[in-house]
Amino acid sequence: MQRNKLLFATALTILLTLGFVATSVIGYFVAEDSLQKQVAEETLPLTSDNIFSEIERDLLRSILISSLMAHDTFVREWVVEGEEDKEAIIRYLAEIQQKYDTTTAFFVSDASRHYYHPDGILKTVSPADPADKWYFRVRQINEPFEINIDHDTADPTRLSIFVNYRVQDESGEFIGVTGIGLAVETVAGLIESYQRRYARSIYFMDREGEITLRGSGYHGPTSIQAQPGLASHATRILTSPSTDFAYERPGDGTVYVNTRLIPELDWFLVVEQRESAANTQLLNTLIVNILLALGVTALVLMIGGWTLRGYQRRLEAMATTDRLTGAANREALEVLFGQAQRLARRHDRPLSIINLDIDHFKTINDRHGHQAGDSVLRDLVETVSAQIREADTLCRWGGDEFLILLPDADAEHARQTAERIRDAVARHNRLPANEESLTVSQGVAQYRPDESLDNVINRADQALYEAKRSGRDRVAVAA
């Protein structure tokens, strides 16, 4: 048996090796004939996508951390109680910075206007100080957070990417801004890594065409309007979310370019590659694939990838899942709503929310105990999950109240989904001791342009109350 396994593994290894080598060699000759299209339409966009994905990953992690800070009961109560123990918030911010390995962590109180930092109170923000404009801008926005690039208050020489998250008390009143900062050098490190790996010039520029962040491979002027050969394409680049083209640069010949806008930073990512470098890159890639990728790299990446994905899934589940029911929690819904909101705006698609509440749930707890109530909640989540799409998100908002986020769904679609849920719950879910069917009331609200999450939830709440007043076990749609 052991010998058969060894023979099979050896044969499979030989077959895979021969197949990989043959595919790589054939691919090399095919790629030589279509190099320009490959570089312009595939290779450079892939580099751009990889950098963009890594930036998005870091930003999503930062948003989740800032959201946890903004909804931390300690922060809210500390502000409401008058900010008496200032060392307490300073210690808290220091722990956040150390635990999540951030460049900085901060909190600005709207009552005192103090800027709290792990190093202490750095300043008192003022509308008259241009460096504090970010705070008064965030104070007025409807979104729960914003991402901006600015100089760090703790170190004005350091440029950082900040996630500024609004903090509200239990009544929804604005009480301050908290969040974390990531050093722009993190993005610069990505640039250097990809430049070394692929021999490409990578840099960022703002909407005016000024170079804001560059790697060591970029040696041109500080503005694309002043770069020979590229200046004629400046308008095309700055007015398009993404584009790819080739141009002739004196001394370098043909240069392939791919650009894309990163909305969170409001910067354009530009990836360039010279044609001669592309030919060398292609040959080097073939050699590396044959000698290394099939062996150690593929094996390590496969094993490491599965391991890391397992840890990542568990960490994400802990941060975004309600422990009792397995549904998403508040923090996850707020992040997902922000993403769905941006897509709805960008593609002019509808977005709706369902507010679901169990009828007479307090009576269930009082009569049968909280364990029975917990069982009812778990069974309800299982039933509702079977009635919604994979793209929809079921969130436990609190107690027996649930929210369902439905991207690309108008009010009528959401109402039909809610009716299907109502019917399924009544048919499949029974109260403890099998007394009678469980029923739910639901309110539906469709997102309006530029509406905040709180506003759309409030409208769904009103519709839910109308369903309750109308006799429960009903669906009502907000006006």
C-alpha positions, -999 to +999 in steps of 0.1 A: +000+000+000+028+024+009+046+016-023+015+022-043+010+056-027+046+065-034+043+054-071+011+073-074+026+104-059+057+101-081+036+096-112+013+125-104+043+147-096+059+139-130+027+144-149+021+178-132+057+188-137+056+179-174+023+196-179+034+227-161+067+229-180+049+223-213+022+249-205+048+274-195+069+270-226+039+271-249+026+301-230+059+319-234+059+316-272+023+326-274+029+356-251+058+368-272+033+373-301+008+392-280+031+410-255+016+444-260-020+432-253-009+411-224+010+439-207-015+466-213-047+447-207-037+419-182-003+422-165-004+459-154-041+458-144-033+427-123-005+445-105-029+474-100-056+451-086-032+434-062-021+467-048-056+480-046-068+448-029-040+450-002-049+487+004-086+477+007-078+449+031-058+473+054-086+499+052-113+474+060-094+462+090-089+498+101-126+506+096-135+476+118-111+487+145-124+523+145-160+511+145-153+490+176-137+520+193-167+543+183-192+518+197-172+509+228-193+514+260-163+526+279-157+555+255-193+566+255-197+565+293-163+582+298-175+612+277-210+613+292-195+612+327-176+644+320-141+632+310-130+632+346-103+605+345-082+617+315-056+590+321-082+563+315-089+574+278-051+578+273-044+543+285-073+530+264-059+546+232-024+532+240-038+497+244-056+501+210-024+512+193-004+484+208-030+457+203-037+464+167-002+477+158-015+510+144+005+542+137-017+562+160-050+561+179-070+591+189-102+605+203-115+641+201-143+651+225-169+674+212-175+687+247-140+698+256-125+697+220-094+679+235-074+658+211-066+626+232-037+605+221-016+577+237+009+604+245-016+626+263-038+656+254-020+669+223-041+700+217-076+716+217-091+716+182-104+749+169-123+760+138-097+787+133-069+762+129-065+749+093-050+716+107-083+709+125-106+713+095-109+675+093-127+673+127-153+699+119-159+683+085-165+649+101-187+665+126-211+675+098-211+644+076-240+619+075-217+589+070-205+570+101-169+575+091-145+590+065-111+581+053-086+609+046-049+615+042-034+641+064-004+650+086-004+633+120-011+656+149+013+637+170+040+639+144+034+667+118+062+654+096+044+621+091+017+616+065-009+591+075-042+575+063-068+582+089-101+565+096-122+591+114-152+575+130-181+595+145-190+586+181-226+590+193-242+585+227-272+562+233-296+588+221-278+593+188-262+627+198-227+634+184-201+634+211-168+632+193-146+615+168-123+585+173-102+563+150-067+551+140-041+561+115-019+541+091+014+554+080+015+562+043+049+544+044+028+512+045+016+520+010+051+530-001+063+496+011+038+480-013+051+501-041+087+491-034+078+454-031+060+453-065+087+474-082+114+449-071+092+419-081+080+431-115+104+458-126+076+483-130+073+520-121+045+526-096+033+558-082+002+577-069-010+611-080-039+634-070-067+647-091-046+676-104-019+652-117+006+660-090+027+630-079+019+624-042+037+591-035+063+573-055+088+545-054+124+545-061+117+533-097+101+567-105+125+594-117+102+617-136+089+652-128+064+659-100+035+664-124+024+641-152+016+673-173+054+679-173+063+643-183+073+639-220+050+617-239+025+613-210+014+649-209-010+644-239-028+617-220-032+637-187-068+647-193-078+611-202-062+598-170-076+624-147-112+621-160-115+583-161-118+559-131-095+535-149-077+534-182-048+516-200-027+527-230+008+529-244+029+560-253+064+567-266+088+582-240+121+596-253+150+573-244+127+545-232+107+536-263+072+522-258+058+525-223+026+507-212+004+524-186-025+513-164-043+538-141-071+534-116-088+557-091-088+546-055-119+564-041-110+559-004-078+579-009-090+601-038-057+593-055-049+577-089-027+546-089-004+545-119+016+514-131+041+517-159+063+492-177+088+497-205+085+473-235+121+460-231+115+454-195+084+435-203+103+411-226+129+405-199+102+401-174+084+375-195+116+353-198+124+357-162+089+346-153+092+315-174+124+305-157+111+312-122+079+293-128+098+262-140+125+262-113+106+275-083+068+279-086+061+242-092+082+232-062+086+250-029+066+281-037+035+263-048+036+239-018+043+266+008+017+290-007-010+263-008-004+251+028+001+286+041-029+299+022-052+273+037-039+279+072-041+316+069-076+315+054-087+293+083-074+318+109-088+347+089-122+332+087-122+326+125-110+362+132-136+377+109-163+356+124-154+367+159-154+404+149-185+404+128-208+376+140-233+375+168-222+346+191-257+334+200-274+332+166-245+332+141-260+362+123-240+393+115-236+419+143-239+457+143-203+464+133-205+441+103-237+456+091-224+492+094-194+483+072-214+463+047-240+491+045-213+515+037-200+493+009-236+487-005-243+524-003-213+532-024-222+506-050-258+519-050-246+554-057-220+544-083-243+521-103-277+538-095-291+506-080-317+503-053-309+492-017-334+482+010-335+472+046-360+450+065-365+455+102-378+422+117-392+418+153-406+387+170-442+392+182-446+389+220-410+378+225-410+392+261-439+369+269-418+340+256-389+348+279-412+354+309-432+322+304-405+298+293-372+313+304-343+329+285-329+296+273-361+289+255-360+324+241-324+319+229-335+287+211-363+306+194-338+332+182-315+306+168-343+288+150-356+321+136-322+329+121-320+295+104-355+300+089-348+336+077-314+327+063-331+301+041-354+327+026-328+354+016-302+356-011-265+350-006-259+387-013-283+397+015-271+401+051-291+391+082-280+411+113-290+408+149-295+444+159-304+437+195-326+415+216-352+400+192-348+427+166-331+418+133-321+438+102-318+424+067-297+444+042-308+437+006-284+452-020-298+457-055-334+454-042-362+480-043-390+483-018-413+459-037-386+432-039-379+437-002-416+435+007-419+402-012-389+388+006-404+399+040-437+382+031-419+350+022-400+352+056-433+359+075-450+329+059-420+306+064-417+315+101-454+310+107-452+275+091-419+262+105-413+279+138-433+271+169-433+285+204-418+265+233-440+236+244-454+235+209-482+259+219-486+278+186-469+292+156-442+319+161-450+352+142-430+382+132-437+417+122-416+435+097-409+470+084-394+477+049-376+509+039-358+516+006-326+536+008-328+572-005-299+590-021-273+603+005-294+588+034-275+576+065-278+542+079-296+556+110-321+574+089-331+544+068-333+522+100-355+548+116-379+547+086-379+509+087-386+511+125-417+533+118-429+508+093-424+480+118-444+500+144-472+503+119-472+465+113-474+460+151-503+485+154-521+468+125-523+435+144-487+420+141-477+391+118-476+417+091-453+435+067-455+473+063-435+495+038-422+529+048-433+558+026 
